[in-house]
Amino acid sequence: MTLSEEAHSRLADVVELQPTKNSELQDRWGMDSGSDVHSYLTGQLADYTFRDDNSLIRATSEAADLVDVEPGVEPGEDGDGVGTVRVTALQADVIEVLPGPDERSKSVVAVLQALREHTDRDPEVDEVRSALQRLRRQEAVEVEYRSVPTFRLAVPREDLTVEIKD
């Protein structure tokens, strides 16, 4: 199947953002709804994308070879857990201020306060929440539910390679 230039570009987005969801692709592609994204995926990219057990959108290995883009997540050297994540600068800063896997997890607001205290960032709470959820989908961050959801790194900081993409 030959892909149009637009389809090739959008497939590269899926590879880069995976695991991802409709709303992220909707924002990236400037579409009006998640339904539009679903229709595009099933109509134009059905041979190259699939939904995993958590209903997140992923690209096939053939797709990654076709577009020659690094996937958003690469497994660690032992094949168990995350080794490399490709993230935005804000997400990289979130990783820096999050507690490690053996430490007490922090709420979204506590992460926001840590960002404001330890970086020159002053993001909105929704930006921090979105960054944490993206890192969670990449399996770099885990959530613990207490009175509110709280977050910490899923792997030791030294076992995680962070590459910033812009």
JOHUTA-V701283 format. One record per pair of residues at least 6 apart in sequence whose ideal C-beta (glycine too) atoms are under 8 Angstrom apart, sorted by the first residue. I is the first residue (numbers start at 0). J is the second residue. D is the distance in Angstrom with one decimal. If there is no record, write none. Layout:
((I/J/D) (I/J/D))
This chain:
((0/46/5.5) (2/10/6.5) (2/43/7.7) (2/65/7.7) (3/43/7.8) (6/43/4.9) (6/44/6.4) (7/65/7.7) (7/66/6.3) (9/24/7.7) (9/28/6.3) (9/39/7.1) (9/43/7.5) (9/44/6.8) (10/44/5.7) (10/47/5.6) (10/48/7.6) (10/58/6.7) (10/62/5.6) (10/65/7.0) (10/66/5.3) (11/66/4.2) (11/68/4.6) (12/24/6.6) (12/27/5.3) (12/28/7.2) (13/19/6.6) (13/24/7.0) (13/40/7.9) (13/44/6.9) (13/47/7.6) (13/48/5.7) (13/56/6.2) (13/57/7.7) (13/58/4.8) (13/62/7.1) (14/58/4.4) (14/62/5.9) (14/63/5.1) (14/66/5.6) (14/68/4.6) (14/69/7.8) (14/70/5.5) (14/71/7.7) (15/68/5.3) (15/69/7.1) (15/70/7.1) (15/71/5.6) (15/85/6.9) (15/164/7.2) (16/23/5.8) (16/24/7.1) (16/27/7.1) (16/71/5.5) (17/55/7.5) (17/56/6.7) (17/57/4.7) (17/58/5.6) (17/70/5.8) (17/71/5.3) (17/72/7.1) (18/51/6.4) (18/53/7.5) (18/55/3.7) (18/56/6.8) (18/57/5.5) (18/71/7.4) (18/72/7.2) (18/136/5.0) (18/137/7.0) (19/55/6.4) (19/56/5.0) (19/57/7.9) (19/71/7.6) (19/136/7.2) (20/54/7.7) (20/55/5.9) (20/56/6.3) (20/136/7.5) (21/33/3.4) (21/36/4.4) (21/37/6.1) (21/56/7.3) (22/33/5.9) (23/133/7.6) (24/30/7.5) (24/36/4.7) (24/40/7.9) (24/56/7.0) (25/31/7.7) (25/32/6.7) (25/33/5.6) (25/35/7.0) (25/36/5.1) (28/36/6.9) (28/39/7.6) (30/36/5.6) (30/39/7.5) (40/48/5.3) (40/56/6.8) (44/62/7.8) (46/59/7.8) (47/58/5.9) (47/59/5.4) (47/61/6.6) (47/62/3.7) (47/65/7.1) (48/56/5.9) (48/57/6.8) (48/58/5.6) (48/59/7.0) (48/62/6.9) (49/56/7.7) (49/57/5.9) (49/59/6.7) (50/56/6.0) (50/57/7.4) (51/57/5.4) (55/136/6.1) (58/70/7.3) (63/70/5.8) (69/85/6.2) (69/162/7.9) (70/85/7.7) (71/84/6.8) (71/85/5.1) (71/137/6.2) (72/81/5.9) (72/83/7.1) (72/84/5.6) (72/85/7.6) (72/137/4.7) (72/138/6.8) (72/139/7.8) (73/81/7.7) (73/82/5.4) (73/83/4.2) (73/84/8.0) (74/80/7.0) (74/81/6.9) (74/82/5.5) (75/81/6.3) (75/82/3.4) (75/154/7.4) (75/158/6.2) (76/82/6.2) (80/138/7.0) (80/153/7.1) (80/154/5.2) (80/158/7.4) (81/137/6.5) (81/138/4.9) (81/139/5.1) (81/153/6.9) (81/154/5.8) (81/159/6.4) (82/158/7.2) (82/159/7.4) (82/160/6.1) (83/159/7.8) (83/160/4.3) (83/161/7.8) (83/162/6.3) (84/90/7.9) (84/94/7.9) (84/134/7.2) (84/137/5.0) (84/139/5.0) (84/159/6.8) (84/160/7.5) (84/161/5.9) (84/162/7.2) (85/162/4.7) (85/163/7.8) (85/164/4.9) (86/94/7.2) (86/133/7.5) (86/134/7.1) (86/137/7.7) (86/161/6.1) (86/162/7.3) (86/163/6.3) (86/164/6.9) (87/130/7.3) (87/163/6.9) (87/164/6.8) (87/165/7.1) (88/163/5.4) (88/165/6.9) (89/120/6.7) (89/122/6.2) (89/126/6.5) (89/127/7.9) (89/130/5.3) (90/130/4.7) (90/133/6.2) (90/134/5.9) (91/161/5.1) (91/163/5.1) (92/114/5.9) (92/118/5.0) (92/120/6.0) (93/110/6.3) (93/114/6.9) (93/127/6.8) (93/130/4.8) (93/131/6.4) (93/134/6.5) (94/134/6.9) (94/139/6.8) (94/140/7.8) (94/152/7.0) (94/156/7.7) (94/159/7.1) (94/161/5.8) (95/117/7.3) (95/118/7.6) (96/110/6.2) (96/113/3.9) (96/114/5.7) (96/117/5.5) (96/118/7.4) (97/105/6.7) (97/110/6.6) (97/140/6.6) (97/150/6.2) (97/151/5.8) (97/152/5.3) (98/104/6.2) (98/105/6.0) (98/151/4.5) (98/152/7.0) (99/151/6.7) (99/152/5.3) (99/155/6.2) (99/156/5.9) (100/141/7.5) (100/151/6.1) (100/152/5.3) (100/153/6.2) (100/154/6.4) (100/155/6.2) (102/151/6.1) (103/149/7.9) (103/151/7.6) (104/141/7.9) (104/142/7.6) (104/143/4.5) (104/145/7.8) (104/149/3.6) (104/150/5.5) (104/151/4.1) (105/113/7.0) (105/149/5.7) (105/150/6.2) (105/151/7.0) (106/147/5.2) (106/148/7.3) (106/149/5.1) (106/150/7.8) (107/124/6.2) (107/127/5.6) (107/128/5.0) (107/131/6.4) (107/147/7.6) (107/148/7.3) (107/150/7.5) (108/124/6.8) (109/149/7.8) (110/127/5.5) (110/131/6.6) (110/150/6.6) (111/122/6.9) (111/124/5.6) (111/127/4.7) (114/120/5.0) (114/122/6.4) (114/127/6.7) (115/121/5.9) (122/130/8.0) (131/140/6.1) (131/150/5.1) (134/140/4.0) (134/150/7.9) (135/141/7.0) (135/142/6.0) (135/150/7.3) (138/153/5.9) (139/152/6.7) (139/153/5.9) (139/154/6.9) (139/159/6.2) (140/150/5.2) (140/151/7.0) (140/152/6.2) (140/153/5.8) (141/150/7.1) (141/151/6.3) (141/152/7.6) (141/153/4.3) (142/148/5.1) (142/149/7.0) (142/150/5.7) (143/149/5.0) (143/150/7.6) (143/151/7.1) (152/159/7.0))
